[in-house]
Amino acid sequence: MLGLGPVVAAPSSAPVILVWGDSLSAAFGIPLESGWVQLLQQRLRQQGYPHRVVNGSVAGETTSGGLARLPAALKTHRPALVLIELGGNDGLRGLPLAQLRANLRAMVEQSRTAGAQVVVFEMTVPPNYGEAYTLGFTRAFAQVARENSAPLVPFFLTSIALDSGWFQEDGIHPTVAAQPLLLDAVWPTLAPALKARQRR
């Protein structure tokens, strides 16, 4: 499991972006510095944002695990923004959709109570468990985001999903070359959230 920690050194007074994800954000199978989260820190610096990115992502994490770990991370890092990229492992295990929605809602609520703005990442799963589960799974993220007026990042692997060349040998985790594309998929939703936060 990956421990929490800043992606790069930055002033402790800098506002924190907490990335709360699974292996897709934990740079699974590639050097940590090559992952999209590290690239996010670089882009923020290049564009003049003062934020410090903390990557709390853990490979294999479910929404239940993320929810259990979140209170301590919120207390430690006091983030300005929390990016919730969890749920994929719930879907791969066929866990109940009601549980998925409840866990996502709880993470959003806890983050907001701690003073953070939240961005929810949409996830998708293969149709292994049937059409009803597959559609209900994807809709759960939009539903939670809509209920909480939270920005929603459309499934950020969409641009690479149909090309096996962007994936490692396991066919699941993106390669180093794909990481900039993941960041590019996140940025159109994240950038307005950052600007809105700065205007407060």
N, C-alpha and C positions, 0 to 999 in steps of 0.2 A: 504494500500500500504506500501511496505517496503522501508525505507529510505536507502540512501547510507551510507556505513560505512565500516571500516576495519573489517575483520573477527576476527583478533586477534591484540593485541598490537604489534607493530613493529617499529623500527626506522623510522622516517619520511623520511630519506634519502634512504631507501630501494626502489629498483625498484618495481613498482606496476603492478600487474596483475588485470585488471578490468574484472569481469565476468558480462556480459550484457545479462541476460536471463529472463525467465518467471518463472512460479511456479516450474518447474522441477529443477531449480537452486536456487530458493528462499526457499527451504526446506518446501514446503507447507504441512501442516498437521502433521509435526514432529518438534521436537526441532531444532532450528536453528543450534546448535552446532553439530547435527548429520548429517547434509546435506553433499553432496559430496564436496561442495565448502569449507566447514570447514575442511573436510578430506584432501583436496588438500593443504591447508595451513600446515597441520601437515606433509604431505609427503614432501613438499618442505623443511621444517625445518629439517626433518630426513635425507634428502639427501644432505643437505648443501647448498641449494639455499637460497639467502638472500631476496627473493621477499616477498612483503606484498600483500595479496589478499584483494581486495575490491569487495564486492558483491553488484552490482547494479541491481540485479534481482528483478522483480516485478510480483507477481501473476496476471495472466490475460493479461499480456503485449503482444502487437502486434508489428510488425516491425515499424509501423507508430509511435506508442508511444515511442518505443525505440529510433527511429531516432530523435524525438522531444526532448528527454531528454539528448541525447548523448553529444551535445556541452558543456553543463555546466559540465558534469562529466569529459570530457577530459580536460577542463580548470582547474578544481579543483584538479584532481588526477594525471594528466600528466603520464598516464600509459606507461609502456614499452610494454605490451601486452594487447590486448583486445580480449576476448573470446565471440563471438557473438552466443548465444544460443537462438535465437528468430525465430519465424515463425510458430510454432505449432498452436498458437491461430488464426493466419491468415487462416490456413488451416481448422481448425474446424469451422470457420465462412464462409468458401467458398469465401474469399476475392480474388480479381483478381490476377493472377499469375504475370502479368506485374508489378503490384504495389509491390508485394513481392520482385521481383528481383530488382526493382528500389530502394526500401528501403534498401535492403541488400547492394547493390553497394554503396549507399550513406554513410552507416555506415562504410563500409570498407575504402572508400576514406577519410572520415573525420578523422578516426582513424589514417590512414597513414600520412595524412597531419599534424596531431598532433605529429608525430614521433613514433607511436606505430606499432608494428607488430600485425597482425590480424590472428586469428584462427576462421574458420567458422564451425558451428555445422550443420550437416545434420539433417533434420527433416522429419518425415513421418506422414501421416494421414490415417484414415480409408477410405475405398472406397465409402463413402456416396455420393460423388459428381460425381461418374463415373470414369472409368479407365483413360480417358484422363487427367482429373484434378489431379488425384492421382499420376500418373506418372510424369506429368509436375511439380507438386509441389516438389516432391523429387529431380528431376533433376535440379530445380532452384538453389539449394544450391551448387551442384557440378559445375554448370555453372558459378556462381558468383565467387566461389573459384578458378576455373581454369582461368577465365579471369584476375584475380588479383594475380595469382601465390600464393594464400594463402593456408595454410594447411587446410584440411577438416577432421573433426572428423566424422566418419561414425555414423549413428543413434545410440546414446549411450544407448538406452533402448533395443537394439536387443537381448542381452543375457537373458533378463528377460521377454520380451514381451509376450511370449506364456504361461507363468506360472502365474496364478492369485494370487498365494501365495506371490509374490513379491510386490503386490500392496495394497494400502489402500482400504477401503470399496467402494470408488468411482470408483475403477477399472482403474483410470487414473494416480494417483500419487504414486510413489514408496514408500515403507516402509523404516524404519530406516535400516533394515537388507540389503536392496538392495543398499544403498548408496555407499558402497565400490565397488560394481560391476560397478556403474556408473563412479566412478573415474578411475577404471581399464580400462574402455572403452575409457576414454578421454586421459589417460596418454601416450599411444604409439604415439599419434599425438603431444601432448603438449611437451613432453620431448625433442624431436629433435628441436622444436622451441625455447625452453629455451636455449639449448646448442648453437644453431646458434646465438641467441642474445648475449650470453656471449662472443662469438668469435669476435664480432664486436669491 
